[in-house]
């Protein structure tokens, strides 16, 4: 058995893969639940073919791991651990097959796992997590096509392409990426004159069919939302967005790996149509289009820090391959990777500190404590026979409340006051809420800002009953306020 595994991936590489997996399991046991994770977890409690703002794959995987480990933080985060175990195995297999150098594979995997971008999604589950896995698997299938010339790999690539779309809509960027590779390769261009690539894409649509069915039954609301929201932000040329993107990518990749990626794009981008070896061309094509596309968009609109992440892994592999051509460059690589691990360690240490005072950057502290207060208030109301429901003015906070309440009941978001609340708009509000007392929970972050005037038309009376103040290192970390909102009159939305 051991010799079979070594033939698949060398023993030293298995140690890297399993070592990082164990590290992520420990982080999943220790680190807090993020608001966005709570939101995706809430979807897993209401399984559907798709959801308002993203496809379903992340939430399906949360459903699986929480079925095994219970409705716990570890149960939620373990979904990310599993996806990234698969991703690391594919990375190891691809690198070793391409370059046949165990030392190079070892250091490339260290570099990939030293980045905050990839380590983060190894223990924080989001749509990006299965997207990265499926993106890698699609490119690996194209690599096997290069090796074997067998058309079956177009269909395997099509299955993983559809899986990428089930992870996140930005998986569609794989199509131009693969097209660039096929057009640029003299050996692979012939496939465009056969039905196989097109049938592979058709197979991807079949895999993606649940999302299409769901949207057809909901007036194509996801595509309208993603399209209108993204394009509406495309204003005049503004360099501040590009500056914000630069700063976020320096953080996500760590400075050394960011420089490595940029240098790789410049070095190999100029050789795109210059008879590059197919394996190098494939790695370049996988990340080039997405990187350039979002870099250009950043001059017109905000580009979130995670949008470029699927582009980076292949560019890091390509960059390390270049450095391994010279022993002196390899020494610099080792120093750079070590520096990235220091950067990564500092980042994780900050998150691991309970109630770390990060201002707006701390999104997770205080909610468990606040929910204990909410439970006491709810019990008191029910003792007096006063029917109630729990809500917040932000869908993420509502999801956290649902998770931390012992019975994990239905909670509500800003849909209660007629404002858009993403997936909460799909989950209809029962008429039975009318006349009940709403227990409103809000915190002092700008994202969750509470404006009393917005609530007054929907309730007969609003009264603050509790404030939960979270402090650490002598600094205020978070204030969460709890209100009783009497006699809900309903919303027309």
C-alpha positions as CSV (number, residue, x, y, z in Angstrom):
1,X,0.0,0.0,0.0
2,X,2.8,2.4,0.9
3,X,4.7,1.7,-2.3
4,X,1.5,2.4,-4.3
5,X,1.1,5.7,-2.5
6,X,4.7,6.6,-3.2
7,X,4.2,5.8,-6.9
8,X,1.3,8.2,-6.9
9,X,3.0,10.9,-4.8
10,X,6.5,10.6,-3.2
11,X,6.6,10.0,0.5
12,X,8.2,13.4,1.4
13,X,5.3,15.1,-0.5
14,X,2.7,13.1,1.4
15,X,4.2,14.4,4.6
16,X,3.7,18.0,3.4
17,X,0.2,17.4,2.3
18,X,-0.9,15.6,5.5
19,X,1.1,17.9,7.7
20,X,-0.8,21.0,6.4
21,X,-4.0,19.1,6.6
22,X,-3.4,18.3,10.3
23,X,-2.5,22.0,10.8
24,X,-5.9,23.0,9.3
25,X,-7.7,20.5,11.5
26,X,-6.2,22.1,14.5
27,X,-7.1,25.6,13.3
28,X,-10.7,24.4,12.6
29,X,-10.9,23.3,16.2
30,X,-9.5,26.5,17.7
31,X,-10.6,29.4,15.5
32,X,-13.9,31.2,15.7
33,X,-16.8,31.0,13.2
34,X,-16.8,33.9,10.7
35,X,-20.1,35.7,9.9
36,X,-19.9,34.6,6.2
37,X,-19.4,30.9,7.3
38,X,-22.5,31.2,9.5
39,X,-24.4,32.5,6.5
40,X,-23.4,29.6,4.2
41,X,-24.1,27.2,7.1
42,X,-27.7,28.6,7.3
43,X,-28.2,27.6,3.7
44,X,-27.1,24.0,4.5
45,X,-30.1,23.9,7.0
46,X,-32.4,24.7,4.1
47,X,-31.1,22.5,1.2
48,X,-32.1,23.7,-2.3
49,X,-30.9,23.4,-5.8
50,X,-29.2,26.8,-5.5
51,X,-29.3,30.0,-3.5
52,X,-29.7,33.7,-4.1
53,X,-26.1,35.0,-4.3
54,X,-24.0,31.8,-4.9
55,X,-24.3,28.3,-6.2
56,X,-24.8,25.5,-3.7
57,X,-21.6,23.4,-3.5
58,X,-20.0,25.0,-0.4
59,X,-23.3,24.6,1.5
60,X,-23.7,21.0,0.3
61,X,-20.3,20.2,1.7
62,X,-21.2,21.9,5.0
63,X,-24.3,19.8,5.2
64,X,-22.2,16.7,4.8
65,X,-19.6,17.5,7.4
66,X,-22.1,18.8,10.0
67,X,-24.1,15.6,9.5
68,X,-20.9,13.8,10.5
69,X,-19.6,16.1,13.2
70,X,-22.7,17.9,14.3
71,X,-23.8,21.5,14.1
72,X,-20.6,22.8,15.4
73,X,-17.9,25.2,14.3
74,X,-15.6,22.3,13.6
75,X,-18.3,20.6,11.6
76,X,-18.6,23.6,9.4
77,X,-14.9,24.3,9.0
78,X,-14.1,20.7,8.3
79,X,-15.7,21.1,4.9
80,X,-12.9,23.5,4.0
81,X,-10.3,21.1,5.3
82,X,-11.6,18.3,3.1
83,X,-11.7,20.4,-0.1
84,X,-8.1,21.6,0.5
85,X,-6.8,18.2,1.2
86,X,-8.1,17.3,-2.3
87,X,-6.6,20.5,-3.8
88,X,-3.2,19.8,-2.3
89,X,-3.2,16.2,-3.6
90,X,-4.0,17.5,-7.1
91,X,-1.3,20.2,-6.8
92,X,1.3,17.6,-5.7
93,X,0.3,15.2,-8.5
94,X,0.4,17.9,-11.2
95,X,3.7,19.4,-10.1
96,X,5.4,16.0,-9.8
97,X,4.1,14.8,-13.2
98,X,5.1,18.1,-15.0
99,X,8.6,18.5,-13.6
100,X,9.7,15.1,-12.2
101,X,11.6,16.8,-9.4
102,X,10.7,15.8,-5.8
103,X,12.6,18.7,-4.3
104,X,10.8,21.2,-6.6
105,X,7.4,19.7,-5.8
106,X,8.2,19.9,-2.1
107,X,9.2,23.6,-2.2
108,X,6.3,24.5,-4.5
109,X,3.8,23.0,-2.1
110,X,5.4,24.9,0.8
111,X,5.1,28.1,-1.2
112,X,1.5,27.5,-2.1
113,X,0.6,26.7,1.5
114,X,2.6,29.7,2.8
115,X,0.2,32.1,1.3
116,X,-2.7,33.6,3.4
117,X,-5.0,33.2,0.3
118,X,-4.7,29.4,0.2
119,X,-4.3,28.7,3.9
120,X,-7.3,30.8,4.7
121,X,-9.7,28.8,2.5
122,X,-8.2,25.6,3.9
123,X,-10.1,26.2,7.2
124,X,-12.7,28.9,6.3
125,X,-15.4,27.4,4.1
126,X,-16.8,29.7,1.4
127,X,-17.7,29.3,-2.3
128,X,-14.0,30.0,-3.1
129,X,-13.0,26.7,-1.4
130,X,-14.7,24.2,-3.8
131,X,-14.0,26.6,-6.7
132,X,-10.2,26.4,-6.2
133,X,-10.4,22.6,-6.0
134,X,-12.5,22.3,-9.2
135,X,-10.4,24.9,-11.0
136,X,-7.3,22.8,-10.2
137,X,-9.0,19.6,-11.2
138,X,-10.0,21.1,-14.6
139,X,-6.5,22.2,-15.4
140,X,-5.2,18.8,-14.3
141,X,-7.6,17.1,-16.7
142,X,-6.2,19.3,-19.5
143,X,-2.7,18.3,-18.5
144,X,-3.7,14.7,-18.9
145,X,-5.0,15.5,-22.3
146,X,-1.6,16.9,-23.2
147,X,0.0,13.7,-22.0
148,X,-2.3,11.2,-23.5
149,X,-3.9,12.9,-26.5
150,X,-7.1,11.0,-25.5
151,X,-10.3,12.9,-26.0
152,X,-11.9,11.5,-22.8
153,X,-10.0,14.2,-20.9
154,X,-12.2,16.9,-22.5
155,X,-15.2,15.3,-20.9
156,X,-13.5,14.9,-17.5
157,X,-12.5,18.5,-17.8
158,X,-16.1,19.4,-18.6
159,X,-17.3,17.6,-15.4
160,X,-14.9,19.6,-13.2
161,X,-15.7,22.8,-15.1
162,X,-19.3,22.3,-14.2
163,X,-18.3,21.6,-10.6
164,X,-16.3,24.9,-10.6
165,X,-19.6,26.7,-11.6
166,X,-21.4,24.9,-8.8
167,X,-18.8,26.3,-6.5
168,X,-18.9,29.9,-7.6
169,X,-20.1,31.8,-10.7
170,X,-16.6,33.2,-11.4
171,X,-15.6,29.6,-12.5
172,X,-16.8,30.7,-15.9
173,X,-13.4,32.5,-16.3
174,X,-12.0,29.0,-16.8
175,X,-13.5,29.0,-20.4
176,X,-11.4,31.9,-21.7
177,X,-8.4,30.6,-19.8
178,X,-8.6,27.2,-21.5
179,X,-9.4,28.8,-24.8
180,X,-6.2,30.9,-24.6
181,X,-4.2,27.8,-23.9
182,X,-5.7,25.9,-26.8
183,X,-5.3,28.7,-29.3
184,X,-1.7,29.4,-28.2
185,X,-0.5,25.8,-28.4
186,X,0.4,24.6,-31.8
187,X,-0.1,21.0,-30.7
188,X,-3.4,21.4,-29.0
189,X,-5.1,23.9,-31.5
190,X,-6.3,20.9,-33.5
191,X,-8.9,20.1,-30.9
192,X,-10.9,23.1,-31.8
193,X,-11.8,21.4,-35.1
194,X,-13.2,18.4,-33.2
195,X,-16.5,18.2,-31.2
196,X,-14.8,17.1,-28.0
197,X,-14.1,20.6,-26.4
198,X,-17.6,21.7,-27.2
199,X,-19.2,18.6,-25.9
200,X,-17.1,19.0,-22.7
201,X,-18.6,22.4,-22.2
202,X,-22.1,21.0,-22.8
203,X,-21.3,18.4,-20.1
204,X,-20.4,21.3,-17.8
205,X,-23.8,22.8,-18.3
206,X,-25.4,19.5,-17.5
207,X,-23.5,19.4,-14.2
208,X,-24.6,23.1,-13.6
209,X,-28.2,22.2,-14.4
210,X,-29.5,22.4,-10.8
211,X,-28.5,26.1,-10.6
212,X,-30.2,26.8,-14.0
213,X,-33.4,25.1,-12.8
214,X,-33.4,27.0,-9.6
215,X,-32.9,30.3,-11.3
216,X,-35.5,29.5,-13.9
217,X,-38.0,29.0,-11.1
218,X,-36.9,32.3,-9.4
219,X,-37.0,34.7,-12.4
220,X,-33.2,34.3,-12.9
221,X,-32.6,36.3,-9.8
222,X,-29.0,35.2,-9.1
223,X,-27.8,36.1,-12.6
224,X,-29.7,39.4,-12.4
225,X,-28.3,40.1,-9.0
226,X,-24.7,39.2,-9.8
227,X,-24.8,41.0,-13.2
228,X,-26.5,44.2,-12.0
229,X,-24.5,44.5,-8.7
230,X,-21.2,44.1,-10.5
231,X,-21.9,46.3,-13.5
232,X,-23.6,49.0,-11.4
233,X,-20.3,49.6,-9.6
234,X,-18.5,50.2,-12.8
235,X,-18.2,54.0,-12.6
236,X,-15.5,56.4,-13.8
237,X,-11.9,55.5,-13.8
238,X,-10.7,55.6,-10.2
239,X,-7.2,54.7,-9.2
240,X,-8.1,54.2,-5.6
241,X,-9.7,50.9,-6.4
242,X,-6.6,49.7,-8.0
243,X,-4.6,50.8,-5.0
244,X,-6.9,48.9,-2.7
245,X,-6.5,45.8,-4.8
246,X,-2.8,46.1,-4.7
247,X,-2.8,46.3,-0.9
248,X,-5.2,43.4,-0.5
249,X,-3.2,41.1,-2.8
250,X,0.0,41.9,-1.0
251,X,-1.8,40.7,2.1
252,X,-3.5,37.7,0.5
253,X,-0.3,36.3,-1.1
254,X,2.3,37.7,1.3
255,X,4.8,40.2,-0.2
256,X,7.3,37.7,-1.5
257,X,4.7,35.5,-3.3
258,X,3.0,38.6,-4.7
259,X,6.3,39.7,-6.3
260,X,6.8,36.2,-7.6
261,X,3.4,36.1,-9.3
262,X,3.8,39.5,-10.9
263,X,7.3,38.6,-12.2
264,X,5.9,35.4,-13.6
265,X,3.1,37.2,-15.5
266,X,5.6,39.6,-16.9
267,X,8.2,37.0,-17.8
268,X,6.0,34.5,-19.4
269,X,3.2,36.7,-20.6
270,X,5.5,38.1,-23.3
271,X,6.0,34.6,-24.5
272,X,2.3,33.6,-24.7
273,X,2.4,33.1,-28.5
274,X,6.1,32.2,-28.7
275,X,6.0,28.4,-28.7
276,X,6.1,28.0,-25.0
277,X,6.2,24.4,-23.8
278,X,2.7,23.1,-23.4
279,X,3.0,22.5,-19.6
280,X,4.3,26.1,-19.1
281,X,1.6,27.5,-21.3
282,X,-1.1,25.7,-19.5
283,X,0.0,27.0,-16.1
284,X,0.3,30.5,-17.5
285,X,-3.1,30.4,-19.2
286,X,-4.8,29.1,-16.1
287,X,-4.0,32.3,-14.2
288,X,-3.3,35.0,-16.8
289,X,-6.8,35.9,-18.0
290,X,-8.3,36.1,-14.5
291,X,-5.4,38.2,-13.2
292,X,-5.5,40.7,-16.1
293,X,-9.3,40.8,-16.1
294,X,-9.7,41.8,-12.5
295,X,-6.7,44.1,-12.6
296,X,-8.4,46.1,-15.4
297,X,-11.8,46.0,-13.6
298,X,-10.1,47.5,-10.5
299,X,-9.6,50.8,-12.3
300,X,-13.4,51.1,-12.6
301,X,-14.8,49.3,-9.6
302,X,-14.0,47.6,-6.3
303,X,-12.5,44.2,-6.7
304,X,-12.7,42.1,-3.6
305,X,-9.5,40.6,-2.2
306,X,-10.6,36.9,-2.9
307,X,-11.6,37.2,-6.5
308,X,-8.1,36.7,-7.9
309,X,-7.3,33.7,-5.7
310,X,-8.1,31.0,-8.2
311,X,-5.6,32.6,-10.6
312,X,-2.6,32.4,-8.3
313,X,-1.8,28.7,-7.7
314,X,-0.7,27.9,-11.3
315,X,1.3,31.2,-11.5
316,X,3.1,30.3,-8.2
317,X,3.9,26.8,-9.6
318,X,5.2,28.4,-12.8
319,X,7.3,31.0,-10.9
320,X,8.9,28.3,-8.7
321,X,9.7,26.2,-11.8
322,X,11.6,29.2,-13.3
323,X,13.6,29.7,-10.0
324,X,14.5,26.0,-9.9
325,X,16.5,26.5,-13.1
326,X,19.3,28.1,-11.1
327,X,20.6,27.0,-7.7
328,X,21.2,30.6,-6.6
329,X,17.5,31.4,-7.3
330,X,16.5,28.3,-5.3
331,X,18.3,29.7,-2.2
332,X,16.4,33.0,-2.6
333,X,13.2,31.0,-3.0
334,X,13.8,29.3,0.3
335,X,14.3,32.6,2.1
336,X,11.2,34.0,0.4
337,X,9.1,31.0,1.5
338,X,10.3,31.3,5.0
339,X,9.4,35.0,5.1
340,X,5.9,34.1,3.8
341,X,5.5,31.6,6.7
342,X,6.4,34.3,9.2
343,X,3.8,36.6,7.6
344,X,1.3,33.8,7.6
345,X,2.0,33.0,11.2
346,X,1.5,36.6,12.3
347,X,-1.8,36.7,10.5
348,X,-3.1,33.5,12.0
349,X,-1.9,34.5,15.5
350,X,-3.9,37.7,15.3
351,X,-7.1,35.9,14.5
352,X,-6.4,33.3,17.2
353,X,-6.2,35.9,19.9
354,X,-9.7,36.0,21.6
355,X,-11.5,39.3,21.0
356,X,-8.6,40.8,19.2
357,X,-9.1,44.6,18.9
358,X,-9.0,45.0,15.1
359,X,-11.8,47.6,14.8
360,X,-13.9,46.9,11.7
361,X,-11.6,44.0,10.9
362,X,-12.9,41.9,13.8
363,X,-16.2,40.4,12.5
364,X,-16.6,37.5,14.9
365,X,-16.1,38.5,18.5
366,X,-19.0,38.9,21.0
367,X,-21.8,37.1,19.2
368,X,-21.8,34.0,21.4
369,X,-21.9,36.2,24.5
370,X,-24.7,38.3,23.0
371,X,-26.7,35.2,22.1
372,X,-26.6,34.0,25.7
373,X,-28.2,37.4,26.6
374,X,-30.8,36.9,23.8
375,X,-31.7,33.5,25.1
376,X,-32.4,34.9,28.6
377,X,-34.6,37.7,27.2
378,X,-36.5,35.2,25.0
379,X,-37.1,32.9,27.9
380,X,-38.4,35.8,30.0
381,X,-40.8,36.9,27.2
382,X,-42.1,33.3,26.8
383,X,-42.6,33.0,30.5
384,X,-44.9,36.0,30.3
385,X,-46.7,34.5,27.3
386,X,-45.3,37.1,24.9
387,X,-44.6,35.6,21.5
388,X,-41.4,36.7,19.8
389,X,-38.9,36.3,17.0
390,X,-35.2,37.2,16.7
391,X,-33.7,39.4,13.9
392,X,-30.9,41.7,13.0
393,X,-30.3,44.4,10.5
394,X,-27.7,42.3,8.6
395,X,-28.0,38.8,7.2
396,X,-24.6,37.8,8.5
397,X,-25.5,38.7,12.1
398,X,-28.8,36.9,11.8
399,X,-26.9,33.8,10.7
400,X,-24.5,34.0,13.7
401,X,-27.5,34.4,16.0
402,X,-29.1,31.3,14.5
403,X,-25.9,29.3,15.0
404,X,-25.2,30.2,18.6
405,X,-28.8,29.9,19.9
406,X,-29.1,26.5,21.5
407,X,-32.1,25.4,19.4
408,X,-30.9,27.1,16.2
409,X,-34.3,28.5,15.4
410,X,-35.4,30.5,12.3
411,X,-34.0,34.0,12.5
412,X,-34.7,37.0,10.3
413,X,-32.7,39.8,8.8
414,X,-33.4,43.2,7.3
415,X,-36.1,41.7,5.2
416,X,-38.3,42.3,8.4
417,X,-38.2,46.0,7.6
418,X,-38.6,45.7,3.8
419,X,-34.9,45.9,2.8
420,X,-33.0,43.5,0.6
421,X,-31.5,40.6,2.5
422,X,-30.2,38.2,-0.1
423,X,-31.1,34.6,0.7
424,X,-33.4,35.8,3.5
425,X,-35.6,37.3,0.8
426,X,-36.1,33.8,-0.6
427,X,-37.1,32.3,2.7
428,X,-40.6,33.8,3.1
429,X,-41.7,35.4,6.3
430,X,-44.8,33.8,7.9
431,X,-47.8,36.0,8.5
432,X,-47.8,34.7,12.1
433,X,-45.0,37.2,12.9
434,X,-47.4,40.1,12.9
435,X,-48.2,41.2,16.4
436,X,-45.2,39.5,17.9
437,X,-42.2,41.1,19.7
438,X,-39.0,41.3,17.7
439,X,-35.8,40.8,19.6
440,X,-33.4,43.0,17.6
441,X,-29.6,42.4,17.9
442,X,-27.2,44.9,16.3
443,X,-23.5,45.7,16.8
444,X,-21.5,48.9,16.3
445,X,-19.8,47.9,13.0
446,X,-20.6,50.2,10.0
447,X,-21.9,47.1,8.1
448,X,-24.5,46.5,10.7
449,X,-25.4,50.1,11.4
450,X,-28.7,50.5,13.3
451,X,-31.0,53.4,12.4
452,X,-34.0,53.6,14.7
453,X,-36.0,55.7,12.2
454,X,-35.9,52.8,9.7
455,X,-37.6,50.4,12.2
456,X,-40.2,52.7,13.7
457,X,-42.8,52.2,10.8
458,X,-42.8,48.4,11.4
459,X,-43.2,48.3,15.2
460,X,-45.4,50.0,17.8
461,X,-42.5,50.6,20.2
462,X,-38.7,50.1,20.3
463,X,-36.8,49.9,23.5
464,X,-33.1,49.1,24.2
465,X,-32.9,46.5,26.9
466,X,-29.3,45.3,27.0
467,X,-25.7,46.3,25.8
468,X,-23.0,43.7,25.6
469,X,-19.5,45.3,25.6
470,X,-16.5,43.2,24.6
471,X,-13.1,44.4,25.6
472,X,-9.5,43.2,25.4
473,X,-6.1,44.7,26.0
474,X,-7.9,47.6,27.6
475,X,-9.6,48.5,24.4
476,X,-13.2,48.3,23.3
477,X,-13.6,45.5,20.7
478,X,-17.3,45.4,20.1
479,X,-20.6,46.6,21.5
480,X,-23.7,44.6,20.7
481,X,-27.1,46.2,21.6
482,X,-30.3,44.3,22.1
483,X,-33.7,45.9,21.6
484,X,-37.3,44.8,22.2
485,X,-39.4,45.9,19.2
486,X,-43.1,45.5,20.2
487,X,-46.0,44.5,18.0
488,X,-44.6,43.9,14.5
489,X,-47.0,45.3,11.9
490,X,-45.5,43.4,8.9
491,X,-43.7,44.5,5.8
492,X,-45.0,44.9,2.2
493,X,-41.7,43.7,0.7
